Amino acid sequence: MLVEIKKLIDNYVECWMKGESRIKADSKSNYVAINTTSCESKYLIVQHYNIHDIPLEILRELPVLLVKTHKAQNVNHDHKYLWAWTIQLVNELKDELAFLKRDVELLNQMNLVFRVNLLPIAQITSIFPELSDVFAKDFIVSAHLAFPLLERMLKTMCEDHVDVDGTVRKQFEVPLGNRVIKYGKDRKRINRVGHLLYLFYKEYASTDLRKNLEKFCNLCRGVYGVDKGAYMFKFIDEWRNILIHGERFWPTMNATIINLVTLILLHEVPYDKYFKARERILRSIEFWNSEGIRTPWIFYPPKL
């Protein structure tokens, strides 16, 4: 299945780059949001598989692989379905995930970020057309929420080294080319999300997640031409600075950050809990659909 999905993604990008969508493809300046062109109908993953039927080990590859599609456009349906399924899983397993037990507010922050990215924009703007200009820049709103979420999530997961307020509890080092920052000695607090990502990568991520984080960074370098720096996540810090200081922020950057959050969350989902959680979610969705009710705690499937 993974081989087939990789081929779909490659064919999707090729379709867009060849101009078959009849929309100019440009990851840096062109924001075309969700489209339904011949490229989508032929090559989207969700046209061939239900996201909830894809095995967990393959789901964990998708946040990385989907960055390839940013060569063409911002967010297609594959992103939305993957995000919706991920946050649905996290809510279902909230009592099983140790990092959520350590920070009870974190789930609310996650739900907010994912909900903003899953809003049915076409439906909302058809009722409130005056909001069209707001949703034309919804990726800016999302990014302002996503970076703090990523930072808080990492601080919570790196509990042995860092408190949620950024206070360093245990010494660690972050390489910066010809020098090293010694947190806990040179600096008592940490406020760079890229440095937190490096700490998480080195000390907390599983072997499989480390490999996927490396693939993620390498792919971002290929798609965006970014500088990974000595600590691999320099471009994440640079993107955050661009956003905070009001410089031009590409729509695809937001999708990349949400994919990064999604990647980490999917690796937190335990294999031995996944199947039963999946079955409970699908039963719940079936029940509420039969009642004709769309509840606030249902994210999946996304209403696009």
Residue pairs with C-beta under 8 A, 6 or more apart in sequence:
1 49
1 54
1 55
1 58
2 58
2 61
4 48
5 45
5 49
5 54
5 58
5 61
5 62
5 65
6 65
8 43
8 44
8 45
8 48
9 43
9 45
9 65
9 66
9 68
9 69
10 68
11 42
11 43
12 39
12 40
12 42
12 43
12 44
12 69
12 72
12 76
13 68
13 69
13 71
13 72
15 21
15 38
15 39
15 42
15 43
16 23
16 25
16 39
16 69
16 71
16 72
16 73
17 25
17 71
17 72
19 25
20 37
20 38
20 39
21 35
21 37
21 38
21 39
21 40
21 72
22 37
23 30
23 32
23 35
23 37
23 73
24 30
25 71
25 72
25 73
27 70
27 71
27 72
27 73
27 223
27 224
27 250
27 252
28 224
28 250
28 252
29 250
30 73
31 73
31 74
31 136
31 139
31 251
32 73
32 74
33 73
33 74
33 75
33 121
33 251
34 75
34 76
34 77
34 80
34 304
35 73
35 76
39 72
40 47
40 76
40 77
41 47
44 76
44 77
44 78
45 51
45 62
45 78
45 81
46 77
46 78
46 81
51 59
51 81
51 82
51 84
51 85
51 300
52 85
52 278
52 281
52 282
52 300
54 62
56 266
56 269
56 271
56 274
59 82
59 85
59 86
59 266
60 208
60 209
60 212
60 263
60 266
60 267
61 212
62 78
62 82
63 82
63 212
63 216
63 259
63 260
63 262
63 263
63 266
64 212
64 215
64 216
64 219
64 259
64 263
66 78
66 79
66 82
66 259
67 216
67 219
67 220
67 223
67 256
67 259
68 219
68 223
69 76
69 78
69 79
70 223
70 224
70 252
70 255
70 256
71 223
73 252
74 139
74 251
74 252
74 254
74 255
75 117
75 251
75 255
77 304
79 255
79 258
79 259
80 117
80 118
80 302
80 304
81 300
81 301
81 302
82 262
83 114
83 117
83 118
83 258
83 262
83 302
84 114
84 118
84 299
84 300
84 301
84 302
85 299
85 300
86 114
86 262
86 265
86 266
87 110
87 111
87 114
87 265
87 299
87 300
88 281
88 298
88 299
88 300
89 265
89 266
89 269
89 274
89 277
89 278
89 281
90 97
90 100
90 107
90 110
90 265
90 268
90 269
91 107
91 111
91 297
91 299
92 277
92 280
92 281
93 269
93 270
93 273
93 277
94 100
94 107
95 101
96 270
96 273
97 268
97 269
99 106
99 153
99 156
99 157
99 159
99 268
100 106
100 107
102 156
102 159
103 152
103 156
103 164
106 152
106 153
106 156
109 145
109 148
109 149
109 152
110 149
110 153
110 261
110 265
112 145
113 142
113 145
113 146
113 149
113 258
113 261
114 258
114 299
115 299
116 138
116 141
116 142
116 145
117 142
117 254
117 258
118 299
118 302
118 303
119 135
119 138
120 302
120 303
120 304
121 135
121 138
122 304
123 303
124 131
124 135
125 131
125 132
125 135
134 141
139 249
139 251
139 253
139 254
139 255
140 243
140 249
140 254
142 254
142 258
143 243
143 249
143 253
143 254
143 257
144 243
146 254
146 257
146 258
146 261
147 193
147 240
147 243
147 257
149 261
150 193
150 257
150 260
150 261
151 193
151 196
152 164
153 261
153 264
154 193
154 196
154 197
154 199
154 200
155 162
155 163
155 164
155 166
155 196
156 164
157 200
157 204
157 264
158 196
158 199
158 200
158 203
158 204
160 169
160 170
160 203
161 168
161 169
161 170
161 172
161 183
161 199
161 203
162 168
162 169
162 190
162 196
162 199
163 169
165 189
166 189
166 190
166 191
167 188
167 189
168 183
168 184
168 187
168 188
168 189
168 190
169 184
170 184
171 182
171 183
171 184
171 185
172 183
172 184
172 199
172 202
172 203
173 180
173 181
173 182
173 183
174 180
174 181
174 183
174 195
174 198
174 199
174 231
175 230
175 231
176 229
176 230
176 231
177 229
177 230
181 187
181 195
183 190
183 195
183 199
190 196
190 199
192 237
193 233
193 236
193 237
193 240
194 229
194 231
194 233
194 234
194 235
194 236
194 237
195 231
195 233
195 237
197 213
197 232
197 233
197 236
198 231
198 232
198 233
200 264
201 210
201 213
201 232
201 233
205 213
205 267
206 267
208 267
209 263
209 264
209 267
212 263
212 267
213 232
213 263
214 232
216 259
216 260
216 263
217 228
217 232
217 233
217 235
218 228
220 226
220 228
220 235
220 256
221 227
221 228
221 235
224 235
224 252
226 234
226 235
226 238
227 234
227 235
227 238
228 234
228 235
229 235
236 257
236 260
239 249
239 253
239 257
241 247
242 248
242 249
243 249
243 253
269 277
281 300
284 298
285 298
285 300
285 301
288 294
288 295
288 298
294 303
